[in-house]
Amino acid sequence: MGDAPVDEKPDSGDTTAESAKAETHEFQAEVSKLLDLMINSLYKEKDIFLRELIANASDACDKLRYAAITEPELMTGDSDLKVSISLDKEARILTIADNGIGMSHDDLVENLGTIARSGTEAFLKQIKSDESEDPSLIGQFGVGFYSSFMVATRVEVFTRRAGEAAGWRWESKGRGKFSITPDETATRGARVVLHLRKADEEFVEEARIRHIISTYSDHISLPIELAGETLNEGSALWTRSPNDITEEQHKEFYHHVSHLPGDPWLTVHMRAEGRIEYTGLVYVPDMRPFDLFDPARKHSVRLYVKRVFISDDCEGLMPGYLRFMRGIVDSNDLPLNISRETLQHNPILAKISSGLVKRILSELEKKAKNDSDGYDLFWRNFGAVLKEGIYEASDQSAKLMKLARFHSLNATDKWISLADYVADMAEGQEAIYYLSGDAASGIEKSPQLEGFKARGIDVLFMTDPVDQFWLPTAANFDDKPFRSITQGSADLDKFETAKSDDDSAPEEEKTSDSDMDKLIAMVKLTLGDEVKDVRTSSRLTESPVCLVADEGDVDMHFERLLRQHQQPVTGQKRVLEINPSHSLTRALATLVGKEGASEALEDASHLLLDQARILEGESLPDPAAFSRRLAGLLTKTLTT
């Protein structure tokens, strides 16, 4: 840990060493790493530590207000919830106090000694990889309290949990340890006392504190007081008219509810009136949250009832495919004392969710229409998640398919919609062709694309794992069925093509259909059960062979995904397709029936299959045999 600067005042009143009742605890290893970063912080904008502490105090008051619905005695004697700030310039002490829910002994150990969320390592890695000085990252990983050590040599927390008689004092200098001591003077809530470094004494200047609160915390819905004066407007931002909210206020509220750096990419502020009344103020981030693909798929939209905080994890409020949304929903119709279990099946909540989802998708549709470049940024960040809704939400699947964007054979460097694809379909084309793979940059070289490229037929690239789930569910778009080009016959003969290699070949090099049929039969006999079938291909123009799934079989890419995720899957035999116009297959066809060519043809059959496997990115079942056959072929070629 870094040492304190030499101009610091010696700590006074450090009861950690003096009190026999003090318990000393070690910080969790991740917290120690984090504190080292904070103590030696290079952040230029240290003032966000105050934003984080005020946000914590506000949340504590919200939790007490909710708990008091069923236990009103918790607020007896002190029902005016607020955040109070006091300054001691001479001693360089800044205090942030609230009269919220408070913490018990175990809460202190859990909340101020460990980090429950698995995010600290990710936070530290991102700081190092980006060399970022963006202080908003602190809030993103749930470590806001520890930002106190950017400005303080010592931090004390005096607290008593609502409804409990015992009070506690937590203290640490941020150097690997913290202590907890009983404290009879602690009142309900929490009082955080920061002993500031001399270099950071600006944070006991009243003007500085006023500026920070007006910049970061004006939207907080309970009073923030300094010397008896309320510094913030104190009304919930979402209750104000949209016309009365500035862009800066939206940004700060977004940071408050999202704990993300950056700015909101899209703001949706709606108020529903009538049989069900609710207000929603939600944002689409301009970057991916680090836990976007967490298997739990939890959203981060908070639920309020009559401006009383109820839950930040309300199942049923926001569908999983919109879990990137951040913000709040405030209902006037739900009962204040509703439980989480009841909420999950509440018809009012279901209607609120339905109305909110429709509005969000409508706003995304407008954005896609009016700002295509901006929408491309959104799609890069959240498209894979949004597509989950196509198979999860049947009532919204049509709208979600309209919002979907793809790269394609003819649009490798831009995004196109399904409507764009259908509008540009070739004459006589009846299906939407697609190719599945891990990345557009890889699958655009797939041999299965050759026939489509030669005929000018576009093919969509499906590079997200979720594509394998929604495509069978969606079945079609605009009455055009989706069809994988690696599954079944290509059926490309009905489309005109440019001059083929076979047409341009000298007459003597052309191979008769009967010779090619004999080659197909010989290859099929040689490979036996290694393939499901062998046939000529209309989808190949440059490569000699490729593998495809038979009609009705599992798509090859989907099978690979299942194997990668260690899912049980029965390997299916694939169809080997041969390009009858390729010089290699023509040469092989002429050898069929010739004396002494059978061994060479057998080796060539296995080599063709292995080549097709390599093109698909599959591992070879017998690399040694492949090496032997290839070496034999090269030897014959070079010595002939």
VOMI-913545 format. One line per 4 residues: number of its first residue (from 1); their letters; for each residue y, z, x of C-alpha. Coordinates in steps of 0.25 Angstrom, whole numbers. Last residue first. Layout:
NUM> A> Y Z X; ...;
This chain:
640> TTLT> -152 -248 26; -151 -236 35; -138 -231 29; -142 -233 15;
636> KTLL> -156 -227 17; -151 -215 24; -140 -213 13; -151 -213 2;
632> GALR> -160 -203 9; -148 -194 12; -144 -194 -3; -158 -191 -7;
628> RSFA> -160 -179 3; -146 -173 -1; -149 -174 -16; -163 -168 -14;
624> APDP> -157 -157 -6; -146 -155 -17; -156 -152 -28; -150 -148 -41;
620> LSEG> -137 -154 -37; -124 -146 -42; -116 -152 -53; -102 -157 -51;
616> ELIR> -104 -168 -61; -102 -179 -50; -113 -171 -42; -123 -172 -53;
612> AQDL> -121 -187 -55; -123 -188 -40; -136 -180 -41; -141 -189 -52;
608> LLHS> -138 -201 -44; -145 -195 -32; -157 -192 -40; -158 -207 -45;
604> ADEL> -155 -212 -31; -167 -204 -25; -176 -210 -36; -170 -224 -33;
600> AESA> -173 -223 -18; -187 -218 -21; -190 -230 -31; -184 -241 -22;
596> GEKG> -197 -245 -14; -199 -257 -23; -188 -261 -32; -189 -257 -46;
592> VLTA> -176 -251 -47; -167 -254 -35; -158 -263 -43; -154 -251 -51;
588> LART> -150 -243 -39; -140 -253 -35; -134 -254 -49; -134 -238 -49;
584> LSHS> -126 -238 -36; -117 -250 -39; -112 -243 -52; -113 -251 -64;
580> PNIE> -124 -244 -71; -118 -231 -70; -129 -220 -72; -128 -209 -82;
576> LVRK> -137 -197 -79; -139 -188 -92; -139 -173 -90; -150 -163 -92;
572> QGTV> -146 -150 -98; -145 -137 -91; -148 -125 -100; -136 -116 -100;
568> PQQH> -134 -101 -99; -120 -98 -95; -117 -95 -81; -102 -98 -82;
564> QRLL> -104 -110 -72; -116 -114 -80; -109 -115 -93; -98 -123 -87;
560> REFH> -108 -132 -81; -114 -135 -94; -100 -137 -100; -98 -148 -89;
556> MDVD> -111 -155 -93; -108 -155 -108; -120 -150 -115; -129 -160 -121;
552> GEDA> -127 -167 -135; -126 -181 -129; -131 -180 -115; -123 -174 -104;
548> VLCV> -118 -183 -93; -121 -186 -78; -115 -197 -70; -119 -209 -62;
544> PSET> -115 -221 -53; -100 -217 -53; -89 -228 -55; -90 -233 -69;
540> LRSS> -98 -222 -77; -96 -219 -92; -105 -230 -97; -117 -224 -91;
536> TRVD> -131 -229 -89; -142 -219 -93; -151 -207 -87; -156 -196 -96;
532> KVED> -158 -181 -97; -157 -179 -81; -165 -171 -71; -177 -173 -80;
528> GLTL> -182 -186 -75; -173 -190 -63; -182 -201 -58; -185 -207 -72;
524> KVMA> -171 -207 -76; -167 -214 -63; -178 -224 -65; -174 -227 -80;
520> ILKD> -159 -229 -76; -163 -238 -65; -171 -247 -74; -160 -247 -84;
516> MDSD> -151 -252 -73; -160 -263 -69; -162 -267 -83; -147 -267 -85;
512> STKE> -145 -277 -74; -137 -273 -62; -125 -281 -57; -124 -282 -42;
508> EEPA> -127 -297 -42; -116 -300 -52; -105 -294 -43; -100 -281 -49;
504> SDDD> -87 -282 -56; -93 -280 -70; -102 -269 -65; -90 -261 -59;
500> SKAT> -83 -262 -73; -71 -269 -77; -63 -260 -86; -69 -254 -98;
496> EFKD> -69 -256 -113; -74 -245 -122; -87 -247 -130; -96 -244 -118;
492> LDAS> -90 -230 -116; -100 -222 -124; -101 -211 -114; -115 -206 -118;
488> GQTI> -117 -191 -120; -109 -180 -113; -101 -182 -100; -89 -189 -107;
484> SRFP> -88 -177 -117; -84 -181 -131; -74 -175 -140; -74 -181 -154;
480> KDDF> -61 -188 -160; -58 -184 -174; -44 -180 -169; -51 -170 -159;
476> NAAT> -66 -168 -159; -77 -158 -157; -68 -146 -156; -80 -137 -154;
472> PLWF> -87 -145 -144; -74 -147 -136; -70 -132 -138; -81 -126 -129;
468> QDVP> -82 -135 -117; -67 -136 -116; -66 -121 -114; -71 -124 -99;
464> DTMF> -58 -131 -97; -59 -145 -90; -60 -155 -102; -55 -168 -96;
460> LVDI> -52 -178 -107; -56 -192 -105; -48 -205 -107; -54 -218 -109;
456> GRAK> -48 -229 -100; -62 -237 -100; -64 -235 -85; -59 -221 -86;
452> FGEL> -69 -218 -97; -81 -224 -89; -77 -216 -76; -75 -203 -83;
448> QPSK> -90 -198 -82; -89 -200 -67; -80 -187 -66; -68 -188 -57;
444> EIGS> -58 -183 -68; -68 -171 -69; -63 -165 -56; -48 -165 -58;
440> AADG> -49 -162 -73; -56 -149 -69; -69 -142 -73; -75 -153 -81;
436> SLYY> -77 -159 -95; -74 -173 -99; -68 -178 -112; -69 -190 -121;
432> IAEQ> -62 -189 -135; -70 -198 -144; -69 -211 -152; -63 -221 -142;
428> GEAM> -62 -235 -148; -49 -238 -142; -46 -228 -131; -41 -214 -134;
424> DAVY> -26 -212 -131; -22 -205 -144; -35 -196 -143; -31 -191 -129;
420> DALS> -17 -188 -133; -21 -181 -145; -31 -173 -137; -19 -169 -128;
416> IWKD> -16 -173 -114; -13 -166 -101; -8 -173 -89; -13 -176 -75;
412> TANL> -28 -181 -78; -23 -189 -90; -32 -201 -91; -45 -194 -88;
408> SHFR> -40 -182 -96; -32 -169 -95; -32 -161 -107; -23 -154 -117;
404> ALKM> -26 -145 -130; -15 -143 -140; -21 -153 -150; -35 -146 -148;
400> LKAS> -28 -133 -151; -23 -138 -164; -37 -143 -168; -43 -130 -164;
396> QDSA> -34 -120 -171; -43 -117 -183; -56 -118 -175; -51 -107 -166;
392> EYIG> -61 -105 -155; -65 -119 -151; -51 -125 -149; -46 -111 -146;
388> EKLV> -52 -111 -132; -43 -123 -129; -31 -114 -128; -37 -107 -116;
384> AGFN> -40 -119 -108; -26 -124 -112; -19 -111 -107; -12 -114 -94;
380> RWFL> -14 -129 -92; -10 -131 -107; 2 -122 -106; 7 -131 -94;
376> DYGD> 4 -144 -102; 12 -138 -113; 24 -138 -105; 22 -152 -101;
372> SDNK> 20 -156 -115; 32 -149 -121; 35 -154 -135; 21 -157 -140;
368> AKKE> 13 -146 -133; 24 -136 -135; 23 -139 -150; 8 -138 -150;
364> LESL> 9 -125 -142; 19 -119 -153; 9 -123 -164; -2 -116 -156;
360> IRKV> 6 -103 -155; 10 -104 -170; -5 -106 -175; -10 -95 -166;
356> LGSS> 1 -85 -171; -3 -88 -186; -18 -87 -184; -16 -74 -176;
352> IKAL> -7 -68 -187; -17 -72 -197; -28 -66 -189; -20 -53 -188;
348> IPNH> -18 -52 -203; -33 -54 -205; -36 -42 -196; -50 -43 -190;
344> QLTE> -46 -40 -175; -35 -31 -180; -45 -21 -186; -52 -18 -173;
340> RSIN> -38 -17 -166; -33 -7 -175; -22 -8 -186; -13 3 -186;
336> LPLD> 0 -5 -187; -5 -13 -199; -4 -28 -197; 7 -35 -206;
332> NSDV> 19 -35 -197; 13 -41 -185; 19 -43 -171; 12 -53 -161;
328> IGRM> 15 -52 -147; 15 -60 -134; 6 -68 -124; -3 -80 -127;
324> FRLY> -13 -83 -117; -24 -78 -126; -22 -90 -135; -36 -95 -134;
320> GPML> -41 -81 -137; -35 -80 -151; -23 -71 -153; -22 -59 -162;
316> GECD> -37 -58 -165; -39 -48 -154; -27 -39 -152; -26 -36 -137;
312> DSIF> -11 -32 -135; -12 -23 -147; -4 -15 -158; 11 -15 -153;
308> VRKV> 20 -11 -164; 30 -21 -168; 26 -21 -182; 12 -24 -178;
304> YLRV> 11 -29 -163; 0 -37 -157; 1 -41 -142; -3 -55 -138;
300> SHKR> -11 -55 -125; -24 -62 -128; -38 -58 -124; -48 -69 -119;
296> APDF> -58 -58 -114; -64 -69 -105; -51 -69 -96; -46 -83 -96;
292> LDFP> -31 -80 -97; -32 -68 -88; -22 -73 -78; -12 -77 -89;
288> RMDP> -10 -92 -88; 5 -96 -86; 16 -100 -95; 13 -90 -105;
284> VYVL> 12 -93 -120; 20 -83 -128; 19 -75 -141; 29 -69 -150;
280> GTYE> 22 -67 -164; 28 -60 -176; 20 -56 -188; 21 -56 -203;
276> IRGE> 9 -60 -212; 12 -63 -227; 25 -70 -223; 31 -70 -210;
272> ARMH> 27 -75 -196; 36 -74 -184; 34 -82 -172; 38 -82 -157;
268> VTLW> 29 -92 -149; 34 -93 -134; 28 -103 -125; 28 -104 -110;
264> PDGP> 31 -89 -109; 37 -86 -95; 30 -83 -81; 23 -71 -77;
260> LHSV> 13 -64 -87; 13 -50 -93; 12 -57 -107; 20 -47 -116;
256> HHYF> 31 -43 -107; 32 -56 -99; 33 -63 -113; 44 -53 -117;
252> EKHQ> 52 -56 -105; 51 -71 -107; 54 -70 -121; 66 -62 -118;
248> EETI> 71 -72 -108; 69 -84 -118; 78 -77 -127; 74 -70 -140;
244> DNPS> 84 -71 -152; 80 -84 -157; 65 -79 -158; 70 -68 -168;
240> RTWL> 67 -55 -163; 54 -47 -167; 46 -53 -155; 56 -46 -145;
236> ASGE> 53 -32 -150; 66 -25 -151; 70 -16 -140; 83 -23 -136;
232> NLTE> 81 -17 -122; 90 -7 -114; 90 5 -124; 99 16 -118;
228> GALE> 95 30 -116; 96 30 -101; 87 18 -101; 79 14 -113;
224> IPLS> 69 3 -117; 68 3 -132; 55 -3 -138; 52 -17 -141;
220> IHDS> 53 -22 -126; 60 -36 -127; 71 -31 -117; 61 -29 -107;
216> YTSI> 62 -39 -95; 76 -43 -94; 84 -32 -102; 75 -22 -95;
212> IHRI> 77 -27 -81; 92 -28 -83; 93 -14 -89; 85 -8 -77;
208> RAEE> 94 -15 -67; 107 -10 -73; 101 4 -73; 98 4 -58;
204> VFEE> 85 12 -56; 78 -1 -53; 87 -5 -42; 81 6 -34;
200> DAKR> 70 -4 -30; 72 -4 -15; 73 11 -15; 59 11 -21;
196> LHLV> 58 17 -35; 51 29 -40; 46 24 -54; 43 34 -65;
192> VRAG> 35 29 -77; 36 38 -89; 25 36 -99; 23 39 -114;
188> RTAT> 22 53 -120; 28 63 -111; 25 68 -97; 30 81 -93;
184> EDPT> 16 88 -93; 11 79 -81; -3 79 -77; -4 71 -64;
180> ISFK> -10 57 -61; -9 51 -47; -9 37 -41; -15 31 -29;
176> GRGK> -16 18 -21; -1 18 -16; 7 15 -28; 15 28 -27;
172> SEWR> 8 33 -39; 10 43 -50; 5 46 -64; 10 58 -72;
168> WGAA> 2 63 -84; 4 69 -97; -6 77 -106; -4 79 -120;
164> EGAR> -9 67 -126; -5 59 -139; 3 49 -132; -1 48 -117;
160> RTFV> 8 55 -107; 14 49 -95; 22 51 -83; 21 39 -73;
156> EVRT> 26 40 -59; 28 28 -49; 31 29 -34; 37 20 -24;
152> AVMF> 42 11 -36; 48 -3 -36; 36 -12 -35; 27 0 -39;
148> SSYF> 31 -1 -53; 24 -14 -54; 12 -6 -56; 15 -4 -70;
144> GVGF> 14 -19 -73; 0 -21 -68; -5 -28 -81; -8 -42 -74;
140> QGIL> 3 -50 -79; 13 -39 -78; 14 -40 -63; 14 -55 -64;
136> SPDE> 28 -55 -69; 33 -51 -56; 32 -65 -51; 33 -64 -36;
132> SEDS> 21 -73 -34; 14 -76 -21; 5 -85 -31; -8 -81 -24;
128> KIQK> -4 -67 -20; 2 -63 -34; -9 -70 -41; -20 -62 -33;
124> LFAE> -13 -49 -35; -12 -51 -50; -27 -56 -51; -31 -44 -44;
120> TGSR> -23 -35 -54; -28 -42 -66; -41 -35 -71; -34 -27 -81;
116> AITG> -37 -12 -81; -28 -10 -69; -30 4 -63; -22 16 -60;
112> LNEV> -10 16 -69; -17 12 -82; -31 18 -80; -27 31 -73;
108> LDDH> -14 33 -81; -22 30 -94; -32 41 -90; -21 51 -89;
104> SMGI> -15 47 -102; -4 37 -103; 8 35 -112; 8 29 -126;
100> GNDA> 23 26 -126; 35 35 -123; 40 26 -112; 46 29 -98;
96> ITLI> 51 20 -87; 57 28 -75; 65 23 -63; 67 32 -51;
92> RAEK> 76 29 -39; 79 44 -37; 94 42 -37; 93 31 -48;
88> DLSI> 85 38 -58; 83 29 -69; 77 30 -83; 69 20 -92;
84> SVKL> 64 23 -106; 55 15 -114; 54 18 -129; 46 23 -141;
80> DSDG> 53 31 -151; 42 40 -157; 43 52 -148; 40 65 -155;
76> TMLE> 27 60 -161; 23 46 -155; 8 49 -154; 8 57 -167;
72> PETI> 8 43 -174; -7 41 -171; -11 28 -178; 1 21 -177;
68> AAYR> 5 29 -165; -5 21 -156; 3 8 -159; 17 15 -155;
64> LKDC> 10 21 -143; 5 7 -138; 18 1 -140; 25 12 -132;
60> ADSA> 15 10 -120; 18 -5 -121; 33 -3 -120; 31 6 -108;
56> NAIL> 22 -4 -101; 32 -15 -103; 43 -6 -98; 35 -4 -85;
52> ERLF> 32 -19 -84; 47 -22 -86; 51 -12 -75; 41 -18 -65;
48> IDKE> 48 -31 -68; 60 -27 -60; 52 -30 -47; 57 -44 -47;
44> KYLS> 56 -48 -32; 42 -45 -31; 37 -43 -17; 30 -30 -20;
40> NIML> 24 -21 -10; 23 -9 -19; 18 -19 -30; 8 -26 -22;
36> DLLK> 2 -13 -17; 2 -8 -31; -6 -20 -35; -17 -18 -24;
32> SVEA> -18 -3 -28; -19 -7 -43; -31 -16 -39; -38 -5 -32;
28> QFEH> -36 4 -43; -27 15 -40; -32 28 -34; -30 41 -42;
24> TEAK> -24 54 -38; -24 65 -49; -13 75 -48; -16 89 -53;
20> ASEA> -13 96 -39; 1 90 -40; 8 88 -27; 3 75 -21;
16> TTDG> 5 67 -34; 17 75 -37; 26 66 -30; 39 73 -34;
12> SDPK> 47 65 -24; 44 52 -17; 51 50 -4; 63 40 -5;
8> EDVP> 60 26 -1; 67 20 11; 55 18 19; 48 8 9;
4> ADGM> 35 13 3; 23 9 9; 14 -3 4; 0 0 0;
